[in-house]
């Protein structure tokens, strides 16, 4: 069985190894090394917080409403075209399946959330 690592874990290990190498070459004080690691972790946390829409439930509700409305409108339009025996263009089917896929992607739990 292969060991699957997330890219964040790989980059963290690489950063820690590089920092250890620099510490050995420069005779870096261990407390300074810990301060550098703490600053790097804080920078990552700040970067996550900057993407405010991640925890914004209203943003996701708005996106779901728009995508859901698109699916409903395409379905109704397709039924109207079928009623009048007009061939339904393929882009309408593509639009509907794309919107359904986007809704499924938004509703699926994130693999990193642990839920």
C-alpha positions in Angstrom: 0.0 0.0 0.0 1.4 3.4 -1.0 1.6 6.3 1.5 -0.6 9.1 0.1 0.4 12.5 1.3 -1.3 15.8 0.7 0.7 18.5 -1.0 0.5 20.7 2.1 2.2 18.0 4.1 4.9 17.6 1.5 5.6 21.3 1.4 5.7 21.5 5.2 8.2 18.7 5.4 10.3 20.3 2.7 10.2 23.7 4.5 11.1 22.1 7.8 14.1 20.2 6.2 15.3 23.4 4.5 15.0 25.3 7.7 17.0 22.6 9.5 19.7 22.8 6.9 19.9 26.6 7.2 19.9 26.3 11.0 22.9 24.0 10.8 24.8 26.2 8.3 24.1 29.4 10.1 24.3 28.0 13.7 20.7 29.3 14.2 19.4 29.4 17.7 16.6 26.9 18.3 14.3 29.6 19.7 14.7 31.6 16.5 13.9 28.4 14.5 10.7 28.0 16.5 9.9 31.7 15.9 10.3 31.2 12.1 8.1 28.2 12.1 5.4 30.0 14.2 5.5 32.9 11.8 5.1 30.6 8.8 2.1 28.9 10.4 0.6 32.3 11.3 1.0 33.4 7.7 -0.8 30.2 6.4 -3.6 30.8 8.9 -3.9 34.5 7.8 -4.0 33.4 4.1 -6.9 31.0 4.9 -8.8 33.8 6.7 -8.4 36.2 3.8 -10.6 33.9 1.7 -13.6 35.1 3.6 -16.1 33.2 1.4 -14.9 29.9 2.8 -17.0 30.2 6.0 -19.6 32.5 4.5 -22.9 30.5 4.5 -24.7 33.3 2.6 -22.2 33.1 -0.2 -22.8 29.4 -0.7 -26.6 29.9 -0.4 -26.5 32.5 -3.1 -24.5 30.3 -5.4 -26.8 27.3 -4.7 -29.9 29.5 -5.4 -28.4 30.7 -8.7 -27.3 27.3 -9.8 -30.6 25.7 -8.7 -32.6 28.4 -10.6 -30.4 27.6 -13.7 -31.2 23.9 -13.5 -35.0 24.6 -13.0 -35.1 27.1 -15.9 -33.2 24.7 -18.2 -35.5 21.8 -17.3 -38.6 23.9 -17.9 -37.2 25.3 -21.2 -36.4 21.7 -22.3 -39.9 20.6 -21.5 -41.4 23.5 -23.4 -39.3 22.7 -26.4 -40.2 19.0 -26.2 -43.9 19.9 -25.9 -43.7 21.8 -29.2 -41.6 19.0 -30.7 -38.6 21.2 -31.2 -35.2 19.5 -30.9 -33.5 20.4 -27.6 -30.1 21.9 -28.4 -27.1 20.0 -26.9 -25.8 23.1 -25.1 -29.0 23.1 -22.9 -28.3 19.6 -21.7 -24.6 20.6 -21.2 -25.7 23.6 -19.2 -28.0 21.6 -17.0 -25.5 18.8 -16.3 -22.8 21.4 -15.5 -25.0 23.2 -13.1 -26.0 19.9 -11.4 -22.4 19.0 -11.1 -21.5 22.3 -9.5 -24.4 22.0 -7.0 -23.1 18.5 -6.1 -19.6 19.8 -5.7 -20.7 22.6 -3.4 -22.8 20.2 -1.3 -20.2 17.5 -1.0 -18.1 17.6 2.2 -14.5 18.8 1.8 -11.9 16.1 2.2 -9.8 18.4 4.4 -12.7 19.4 6.7 -12.7 16.0 8.5 -16.5 15.9 8.5 
